[in-house]
Amino acid sequence: MKFHWFVEFTYPGLAQEAGARDGGMWVTPPRRHCDPARVAALYDDTLRGYRLASELGFDGLVVNEHHQYAGSVSPSPNLFAAILARETRRAAIVVLGNSLPLYNPPTRVAEELAVIDVLSNGRLVAGFVFGTPMDACFAGGVAPGELRERWAEAHRLIRAAWAADAPFAFAGAYTRLAHVNPWPRPLQQPRPPVWLPGTGSHDTWAIAAREDYCYCYLSFGGTQKTVAFLDGYWSAVHANGWDDNPYRFALAQVICVSETDASAEADYAEAIEHFFGTVTAVTPMFAHVPVSDVPAPKPPADAKPDAKPEARGPLRYADYVARGQVIAGSPATVTAALRDLAMRCRIGHLIGILQVGTLSAELTEKNARLFATQVMPQLRGLHDAYEDRWTPRARAGAPTP
């Protein structure tokens, strides 16, 4: 089993009342609330955490892309990936990913990812995302009905650009180029491994299987929803005769480790409640953009109904733990929960979210060290019988120049 470090770059200073008054943390929080000095400190702390994760033995360092979002001040993941490519020597650099519908021309993605692959000595994992409605449609201006068409065309162009040995012309509905000839080429040939994130669309996981990409699922909805979704995913894999290698699947999961279950609550409750109650909350104006054609999966027959916040007030730390939105507790508790989830859902790549919202740098480091030294070694051997085709082969190679 492989383990990856992921942080959302959450702005630490947006007052709760400001977010509530101005429409939440997505798209509309006025820039007057943004202090560049605090952003600089955020970047410094977060990049230091990525370097620590590499030193602790995490297999990959994951960065992503959001726009006009105080919950993730990371509008260009390639910038941070380039920094990590120079400042680390071992871990894969996982760009998860570039929102392809927002790039015009998309050859910019092919060029920049190739640069990162060369800088890192072949440690790049390329990620191609459709983008949330908030990022792509509200901040980026893409019509919802064009989102998947634009992604498909950009994806086709990037793959062709990486494969070609000579200039060629490209004539698409959204991009027309007389000369496609990006320099440099990626170090990994014929291409870097590609991961494809999604939140439940059958079309997305079908693309991942067809292209032999790793499919990545975000588990913010809790383990019940994750298990229900993955039952459908793996059923589709078997029904279509696809390779059921666990490493073709990655799960992003919030994880909090402390000395005991009780100390975990004391350490992490405030940050967890802020993260799920404020940072990831989506206001109604953004919640119903029609960019997916797939209904939510049905829960397992033995699943208990989710608590309804409107009927009982805001959810608390214990609620998020019970729902599996966070796996938290002592090393033994966390190890047991992750082992059960990894075996039940066939998780080859675990993307650990060990820093959330307002969690301090000190508690983040504590979480990272406990997880790396007391949890990861207990799970490392899971799925050893399978070959991981979705991690760069050069990951443990020579240092970058």
Secondary structure, 3 states (H helix, E strand, C coil): CEEEEEECCCCCCCCHHHHHHCCCCECCCCHHHCCHHHHHHHHHHHHHHHHHHHHHCCCEEEECCCCCECCCCCCCHHHHHHHHHHHCCCCEEEEEEEEHHHCCCCHHHHHHHHHHHHHCCCCEEEEEECCCHHHHHHHCCCCHHHHHHHHHHHHHHHHHHHHCCCCEEEECCCCEEEEECCCCCCCCCCCCCEEEEECCCHHHHHHHHHHCCEEEEECCCCHHHHHHHHHHHHHHHHHCCCCCCHHHEEEEEEEEECCCHHHHHHHHHHHHHHHHHHHCCCCHHHCCCCCCCCCCCCCCCCCCCCCCHHHHCCCCHHHHHHHCCEEEECHHHHHHHHHHHHHHHCCCEEEEEEECCCCCHHHHHHHHHHHHHHHHHHHCCCCCCCCCCCCCCCCCCCCCC
